Amino acid sequence: MSVWNKVLIGLIILASLSFTYFAMRALKVHQVWRASVEKMDKKLETLQEDSEVQQDHVREATLELHKLMLNRGRIWTNVTPGGFNAETSALSVTTDLPNPNGIEVGNVLYIFDQAPVQEGGRYLGVFIVTAKADKQVQLKPGVMMTRAEVDQLQKSLGPWVMYDVMPSDSHEVLAKLDEATKKAMFPENCVEEYLKDGTVQADGKKYERQLRDYRVLLTDYYRQRALLFELLAAAQTDNHYLQNALTDARKQEQFRNSEINSLKATLADEQRQLGAVKTHLAAVEEKLKEIRDGVQQLTEANRQTAAKVARIQLEAIRQIDERTQRMAQTTK
């Protein structure tokens, strides 16, 4: 065998060994990649399953979000107040987002302080849109406001938040608030039920307060307040009439008192005159008695005198008759 053949055989053996080595390496790499692919396939299946679960969660969350948006309505935050005219009840505000704001004339909006309750945030009232121009919105109160509500509105510097649907009551939202915040939000006569909401009672049952529809409650409150305002206005009108009648009665009383005083003075004068008349009457009666006594005495004297005169006349007649008879006898 020649040297070249030996060299060729050596090269063939070296090439075979190289091919064997590379084949083994390729096989190993193939096995590694195959295992990796299988692993990736399993991971992909897991990810697909997780993706389907996540998609289900996303769909549920989207549905809940839609429900929340449907119940909550639209919200405008960072609303800047532009002043309230107490005479015309006109309120001007400027919206920030969204842009355009989508507010239309006639919309009913519920306005709150954007600040938290513990920082003085309060419900400011319900308003109706009367005009709009870009981000400027003109509003008027949806109900008649009290002096206290106007003062609270004018003292609020903003920013405000506006809702086109009154926020709904919720166990979950209030559960995130601490006790001090709840006490600041609710009056003493009902704050206890908000503090107990969600707590486990002694009997092991979870206490859940009854949820409230604040829009319905406010509507009923405004209706009752309007009725009370009407009753108050009627009472004030009646009181005005009564005050006028009382003033007239007092004038009549003063007039009657003056008349009584005048009549008392007249009565006193009449009584003085009556006293004088009585005194004069007593004197006249005394004088009359004296005159009557004098007349009686005079009458008696006249009667006696008349009797004497009659006797004298009878005696004179008798004497004349006698003389006449004597003269007649003498003549014969």
C-alpha positions in Angstrom: 0.0 0.0 0.0 1.4 3.3 -1.0 1.9 6.2 1.2 -0.8 8.2 -0.5 -3.3 5.5 0.2 -2.4 5.5 3.8 -2.7 9.2 4.0 -6.1 9.0 2.2 -7.2 6.3 4.7 -6.0 8.5 7.6 -7.9 11.5 6.2 -11.0 9.3 5.7 -10.7 8.1 9.3 -10.2 11.7 10.6 -13.2 12.9 8.5 -15.3 10.0 9.8 -14.4 10.9 13.3 -15.2 14.6 12.7 -18.5 13.7 11.0 -19.3 11.3 13.9 -18.5 14.1 16.4 -20.5 16.7 14.6 -23.4 14.2 14.1 -23.3 13.5 17.8 -23.3 17.2 18.5 -26.1 17.8 16.0 -28.1 15.0 17.7 -27.4 16.5 21.1 -28.4 19.9 19.9 -31.5 18.4 18.2 -32.4 16.7 21.5 -31.9 20.0 23.4 -34.0 22.0 20.9 -36.6 19.3 20.9 -36.8 19.3 24.7 -36.9 23.2 24.5 -39.6 23.1 21.9 -41.6 20.7 24.0 -41.1 22.9 27.0 -42.0 26.0 25.0 -45.1 24.2 23.6 -46.2 23.3 27.2 -45.5 26.9 28.3 -47.4 28.2 25.2 -50.3 26.0 26.1 -50.1 27.3 29.7 -49.9 30.9 28.4 -52.8 30.3 26.1 -54.8 28.9 29.0 -53.8 31.9 31.1 -54.5 34.2 28.2 -58.0 32.8 27.9 -58.5 33.1 31.7 -57.1 36.7 31.5 -59.4 37.4 28.6 -62.3 36.1 30.7 -61.2 38.4 33.5 -60.8 41.3 31.1 -64.3 40.7 29.8 -65.7 40.5 33.3 -63.8 43.6 34.3 -64.9 45.4 31.2 -68.5 44.4 31.9 -68.2 45.6 35.5 -66.6 48.8 34.2 -69.5 49.3 31.8 -72.0 48.6 34.6 -70.1 51.1 36.8 -70.0 53.7 34.1 -73.7 53.1 33.4 -74.6 53.6 37.1 -72.1 56.3 37.7 -72.7 58.4 34.5 -70.3 61.0 33.3 -67.9 62.9 35.5 -66.1 66.2 35.0 -63.2 66.8 37.4 -61.0 69.9 38.0 -64.0 72.2 37.4 -63.1 75.8 38.2 -65.9 78.0 39.7 -66.4 81.4 38.0 -68.7 83.0 40.5 -72.3 82.9 41.7 -74.7 85.8 41.2 -77.1 85.7 44.2 -79.5 88.0 42.6 -79.9 86.1 39.3 -78.9 82.7 40.7 -76.5 82.3 37.8 -73.4 80.1 38.2 -70.4 80.1 35.8 -67.9 77.2 35.7 -65.0 76.2 33.5 -64.4 72.5 32.7 -60.9 70.9 32.1 -61.4 67.4 30.9 -62.8 65.7 28.8 -62.4 68.1 25.9 -64.9 68.6 24.4 -66.8 68.2 27.6 -70.0 66.9 26.0 -72.2 69.0 28.3 -75.5 70.2 26.6 -78.1 72.9 27.6 -80.7 71.3 29.8 -78.3 68.8 31.4 -78.8 68.3 35.2 -75.5 68.3 37.0 -74.7 67.4 40.7 -71.7 69.4 42.0 -69.3 68.5 44.8 -66.1 69.8 46.2 -63.3 67.8 44.7 -61.5 67.9 48.1 -62.0 64.9 50.5 -64.6 65.2 53.2 -61.9 65.4 55.9 -60.6 68.5 54.1 -63.9 70.2 54.0 -65.3 68.7 50.8 -69.1 68.9 50.6 -72.1 68.5 48.3 -72.9 71.9 46.8 -76.2 71.3 45.0 -78.0 70.3 41.8 -77.9 72.7 38.8 -79.3 72.9 35.3 -77.2 74.0 32.3 -78.5 77.2 30.7 -75.7 78.0 28.2 -72.3 76.7 27.1 -69.4 78.1 25.1 -66.3 75.9 24.6 -65.2 75.1 28.2 -67.4 77.8 29.8 -70.7 76.5 31.2 -73.5 78.6 32.6 -75.8 77.0 35.3 -78.8 77.8 37.4 -79.9 76.1 40.6 -82.2 73.1 40.0 -84.0 73.9 43.2 -84.4 77.1 45.3 -81.3 77.4 47.5 -81.2 78.5 51.1 -79.0 81.3 52.4 -76.7 78.7 54.0 -76.4 76.8 50.7 -75.6 80.0 48.8 -72.9 80.9 51.5 -71.4 77.4 51.3 -71.3 77.7 47.5 -69.7 81.1 47.5 -67.1 80.1 50.1 -66.0 77.0 48.1 -62.9 78.0 46.0 -62.8 74.7 44.0 -61.8 72.7 42.2 -65.2 71.0 41.9 -66.3 67.7 40.4 -69.6 67.4 38.5 -71.7 64.3 37.9 -74.6 63.9 35.5 -75.9 61.0 37.8 -75.9 61.3 41.5 -73.2 58.9 42.9 -74.8 55.7 44.2 -74.4 54.4 47.7 -71.9 51.5 48.1 -70.6 49.2 50.8 -67.2 48.9 49.1 -66.5 52.6 48.8 -67.4 53.5 52.3 -65.5 50.4 53.7 -62.3 52.1 52.5 -62.9 55.1 54.8 -61.7 55.4 58.4 -63.9 56.0 61.4 -63.0 59.7 61.6 -63.9 60.3 58.0 -67.3 58.6 58.4 -68.0 60.6 61.5 -67.2 63.8 59.6 -69.5 62.7 56.6 -72.6 61.6 58.4 -74.8 63.1 61.2 -74.8 61.6 64.6 -78.3 60.1 64.3 -77.2 57.7 61.6 -73.4 57.5 61.6 -73.5 54.4 63.8 -74.9 52.2 61.0 -72.1 53.3 58.7 -69.5 52.5 61.3 -71.0 49.0 61.9 -71.4 48.3 58.1 -69.3 45.2 57.1 -68.4 44.3 60.7 -69.0 40.9 62.3 -71.6 41.1 65.1 -71.7 39.1 68.3 -73.9 36.5 66.7 -71.3 35.9 64.0 -73.3 37.5 61.3 -72.0 40.3 59.1 -73.9 43.5 59.5 -74.9 45.2 56.3 -76.7 48.5 56.4 -79.5 49.3 53.9 -78.2 51.1 50.9 -79.8 54.5 50.1 -80.7 56.2 46.8 -79.4 59.7 47.5 -81.0 61.1 44.3 -84.4 59.9 45.5 -83.8 61.1 49.0 -82.6 64.5 47.9 -85.6 64.8 45.5 -88.0 64.0 48.4 -86.0 66.4 50.7 -86.2 69.2 48.1 -90.0 68.5 47.7 -90.6 68.6 51.4 -88.4 71.7 51.8 -90.3 73.5 48.9 -93.6 72.6 50.7 -92.2 73.9 54.0 -91.1 77.1 52.2 -94.7 77.5 50.8 -96.1 76.9 54.3 -93.6 79.4 55.7 -94.5 82.0 53.0 -98.2 81.5 53.8 -97.5 81.8 57.5 -95.5 84.9 56.9 -98.3 86.3 54.8 -100.8 85.5 57.5 -98.5 87.0 60.1 -98.2 90.1 57.9 -102.0 90.3 57.8 -102.3 89.7 61.5 -99.6 92.3 62.3 -101.6 94.8 60.1 -104.8 93.8 61.9 -103.0 94.1 65.2 -101.7 97.6 64.3 -105.2 98.6 63.2 -106.6 97.1 66.5 -104.0 99.1 68.5 -105.0 102.2 66.6 -108.6 101.5 67.3 -107.7 100.8 70.9 -105.8 104.1 71.2 -108.8 105.9 69.5 -111.2 104.1 71.8 -109.1 104.9 74.9 -108.9 108.5 73.7 -112.7 108.4 73.3 -113.1 106.8 76.7 -110.9 109.5 78.3 -112.9 112.2 76.5 -116.1 110.6 77.6 -114.8 110.3 81.1 -114.0 114.0 81.1 -117.5 114.7 79.7 -119.0 112.4 82.3 -117.1 114.2 85.1 -118.3 117.5 83.7 -121.8 116.1 83.4 -121.5 114.7 87.0 -120.4 118.2 88.2 -123.3 119.7 86.3 -125.6 117.1 87.7 -124.4 117.9 91.2 -125.1 121.6 90.6 -128.5 120.7 89.1 -129.3 118.5 92.1 -128.2 121.3 94.5 -130.3 123.8 92.5 -133.2 121.3 92.4 -133.0 120.9 96.1 -133.0 124.7 96.5 -135.9 125.0 94.1 -137.8 122.2 95.8 -137.2 123.9 99.1 -138.4 127.2 97.7 -141.3 125.4 96.0 -142.2 123.9 99.4 -142.1 127.3 101.0 -144.3 128.7 98.1 -146.7 125.8 98.4 -146.9 126.4 102.2 -147.4 130.1 101.5 -150.1 129.4 98.9 -151.8 127.0 101.2 -151.7 129.5 104.0 -152.9 132.3 101.6 -155.6 130.0 100.2 -156.8 129.3 103.8 -156.7 133.0 104.6 -158.5 133.8 101.4 -161.1 131.1 102.2 -161.6 132.6 105.6 -161.7 136.1 104.2 -164.2 134.9 101.5 -166.4 133.4 104.3 -166.2 136.6 106.2 -167.1 138.6 103.1 -170.0 136.2 102.4 -171.3 136.6 105.9 -171.0 140.4 105.7 -172.8 140.3 102.3 -175.5 138.2 103.7 -175.9 140.5 106.7 -175.9 143.5 104.4 -178.5 141.9 102.3 -180.6 141.1 105.3 -180.3 144.6 106.6 -181.2 146.0 103.2 -184.2 143.7 103.0 -185.3 144.8 106.4 -184.9 148.5 105.6 -186.7 147.9 102.4 -189.6 146.3 104.1 -189.8 149.1 106.8 -189.7 151.7 104.1 -192.5 149.9 102.2 -194.6 149.7 105.3 -194.1 153.4 106.0 -195.1 154.3 102.6 -198.5 152.6 103.0 
